[in-house]
Amino acid sequence: MIANELQRLFPAAPIYRENQKGGFQEPSFFITKIMTGSKTELFGIQNRRYHYQLVYFPDPERPKADMEVVEELLLDNFTTLGDSATLRNRQTELSEDYTLQMTFEVWVRATPVDNTPKQRKVQTKTKGSVTGR
């Protein structure tokens, strides 16, 4: 979902989830999950927080200007993952090695799947007989 949202905002930029032996094409994005936290509530419901780091490798011809433009576009538009989740605690940093780094959290409320059979028929007793509905 994160890659889909980035692809929507930056259709020409490659998006990587794994390190590349030959290095990353520039400009491009690299996404990595940092940590996951979970807090269990009643009825097995979990509030999960997924922490991510997004690294942008800018155009090498104009890295500072490119990073500033992409930073503003991310802060303005990279706020939700469709209708599923809102990105929270977003922070950006322009590093000295000419990468833009953004950390953020995705909060999800996970409900367990209930596969127990549901009641399909109701039996009622009336005076003198039993009927099924």
C-alpha positions as CSV (number, residue, x, y, z in Angstrom):
1,M,0.0,0.0,0.0
2,I,2.9,2.4,0.8
3,A,4.5,1.7,-2.6
4,N,1.1,2.2,-4.4
5,E,0.7,5.6,-2.8
6,L,4.2,6.6,-3.7
7,Q,3.7,5.4,-7.2
8,R,0.6,7.5,-7.5
9,L,2.5,10.6,-6.4
10,F,5.8,9.9,-8.2
11,P,4.9,7.7,-11.2
12,A,8.4,7.9,-12.8
13,A,10.4,7.0,-9.7
14,P,11.4,3.4,-9.0
15,I,10.4,2.1,-5.5
16,Y,12.6,-0.5,-3.8
17,R,11.9,-2.7,-0.8
18,E,15.3,-4.5,-0.9
19,N,18.8,-3.3,-1.1
20,Q,20.2,-3.3,-4.6
21,K,23.6,-4.9,-5.3
22,G,24.5,-2.3,-8.0
23,G,23.0,0.6,-6.0
24,F,19.8,2.5,-6.4
25,Q,18.8,4.3,-9.6
26,E,18.4,8.0,-9.0
27,P,15.9,9.5,-8.4
28,S,14.2,6.6,-6.5
29,F,12.6,5.6,-3.1
30,F,13.6,2.9,-0.7
31,I,11.1,1.7,1.9
32,T,12.0,-0.3,5.0
33,K,10.0,-1.3,8.1
34,I,11.8,-0.3,11.3
35,M,9.5,-1.8,14.0
36,T,6.0,-3.0,14.8
37,G,4.2,-2.5,18.1
38,S,0.9,-4.1,19.2
39,K,-1.4,-3.4,22.1
40,T,-4.1,-6.0,22.7
41,E,-7.6,-4.8,23.8
42,L,-10.8,-6.5,24.7
43,F,-12.1,-9.3,22.4
44,G,-8.7,-9.9,20.8
45,I,-8.7,-6.6,19.0
46,Q,-5.1,-5.2,18.5
47,N,-4.0,-1.7,17.9
48,R,-0.9,-2.1,15.8
49,R,1.7,0.6,14.9
50,Y,4.0,-0.1,12.0
51,H,7.1,2.2,11.9
52,Y,8.7,2.8,8.5
53,Q,11.6,4.7,7.1
54,L,11.4,6.1,3.6
55,V,14.7,7.2,1.9
56,Y,14.6,9.3,-1.3
57,F,17.7,9.3,-3.5
58,P,17.5,12.6,-5.5
59,D,18.4,13.6,-9.0
60,P,22.2,13.8,-8.8
61,E,22.3,16.8,-11.1
62,R,20.4,19.0,-8.5
63,P,20.1,17.0,-5.3
64,K,19.3,19.8,-2.8
65,A,16.6,21.4,-4.9
66,D,15.1,18.0,-5.8
67,M,15.0,16.9,-2.1
68,E,13.3,20.1,-1.0
69,V,10.6,19.7,-3.7
70,V,10.0,16.0,-2.9
71,E,9.9,16.8,0.9
72,E,7.2,19.4,0.4
73,L,5.2,17.0,-1.9
74,L,5.5,14.2,0.6
75,L,4.4,16.4,3.5
76,D,1.5,17.8,1.5
77,N,0.3,14.6,-0.2
78,F,1.7,11.5,1.5
79,T,-0.8,11.5,4.4
80,T,-3.0,8.4,3.9
81,L,-2.9,4.9,2.4
82,G,-6.1,5.1,0.4
83,D,-9.0,4.7,2.7
84,S,-7.2,2.2,4.9
85,A,-4.9,4.2,7.2
86,T,-3.6,7.6,8.0
87,L,0.1,8.2,8.3
88,R,1.1,9.6,11.7
89,N,4.2,11.1,13.3
90,R,5.8,12.0,10.0
91,Q,9.3,13.5,10.2
92,T,11.7,14.4,7.5
93,E,15.4,15.1,7.4
94,L,17.7,16.3,4.7
95,S,21.0,14.4,5.3
96,E,24.5,15.5,4.4
97,D,24.9,12.4,2.1
98,Y,22.2,13.9,-0.2
99,T,19.3,11.7,0.8
100,L,15.9,12.7,2.1
101,Q,14.8,10.5,5.0
102,M,11.3,10.3,6.2
103,T,10.0,8.3,9.2
104,F,6.3,7.7,9.8
105,E,3.9,5.3,11.5
106,V,0.9,3.5,10.1
107,W,-1.7,2.8,12.8
108,V,-4.1,-0.1,12.2
109,R,-6.9,-1.6,14.4
110,A,-6.8,-5.3,13.7
111,T,-9.9,-7.4,14.5
112,P,-9.6,-11.2,14.6
113,V,-11.5,-13.2,12.0
114,D,-14.4,-15.1,13.6
115,N,-14.9,-18.4,11.7
116,T,-17.4,-20.0,14.1
117,P,-20.6,-21.1,12.5
118,K,-23.4,-18.6,12.7
119,Q,-26.9,-19.4,13.6
120,R,-28.8,-20.2,10.4
121,K,-32.2,-21.3,11.7
122,V,-34.3,-20.3,14.7
123,Q,-36.5,-22.9,16.3
124,T,-39.5,-21.6,18.2
125,K,-41.9,-23.5,20.3
126,T,-45.6,-22.7,20.1
127,K,-48.2,-24.4,22.1
128,G,-48.2,-27.9,20.9
129,S,-45.6,-27.7,18.0
130,V,-42.0,-26.8,17.1
131,T,-41.4,-24.7,13.9
132,G,-38.1,-23.9,12.2
133,R,-37.5,-20.5,10.5
